Amino acid sequence: MSIYKSKGVDFDNLFDPDVVGDGPAAADYKQGGVPIKYAALKYGTKRVDVGYKQAGVDVSNLWAAKGTASYKLPIDGQTFIQGDAAPAGDVPNATLDFEIGAAGWTVTGTAAHAGSTVKASGAKPANATSVQITATWLHAVGDTDVGVVNNTASAYTAIPSSGTVGCSVRERFGPDGTTGQTTYRLVIAMKNASGNIISTTTITFSCNTSTG
């Protein structure tokens, strides 16, 4: 717990922890010789003034109020595309996967005729203990098939200490001379052990195939 209180409430119960590591420090207030800091205000909302000032400004203008900080993965807003081209008489198969475990998260693209590539990866958000992935088919221009979705985290699911959970989107279209495309929006939400959502990320998966 913090040594600082406002109206009898500890600062640890007033502001969210700095789980990302970029929370601004209040140099005038120290604990154990180290300036205190919490989650940056940009990740959440401001609480009422707490009566402590740094450079003449109440410290509530520095940090996110308890329970309001929400973090996005660096891929938020990005679109990932995976294609596969099969020769005549063969069947193409294009897949995109988002997977997360204790070791981190990855976005992987796989083409049946070209192999797999990790398109993005990163660390699991600190304190994230469960994840839910909502996959919504987008009726985008050129989409001809809803494809196949395998989602092992369609409801909040514990992030495993070994292995991963996640969601894959696959397009498989076979007749010679044809093309296929399917596009999904994925909303990836994560909670901490207290049940608070600390990360919400939206990405788009688009898989394209051709034959012959």
Secondary structure, 3 states (H helix, E strand, C coil): CCCCEECCEEHHHCECCCCCCCCCEEEEEEECCEEEECCEHHHCCCCCCCCCEECCEEHHHCECECCCCCECCCCCCCEEEEEEEECCCCCCCEEEEEEEECCEEEEEEEECCCEEEEEEEECCCCCCCEEEEEEEECCCCCCCCCCEEEECCCCCEECCCCCCEEEEEEECCCCCCCEEEEEEEEEEEEECCCCCEEEEEEEEEEEEEEEC
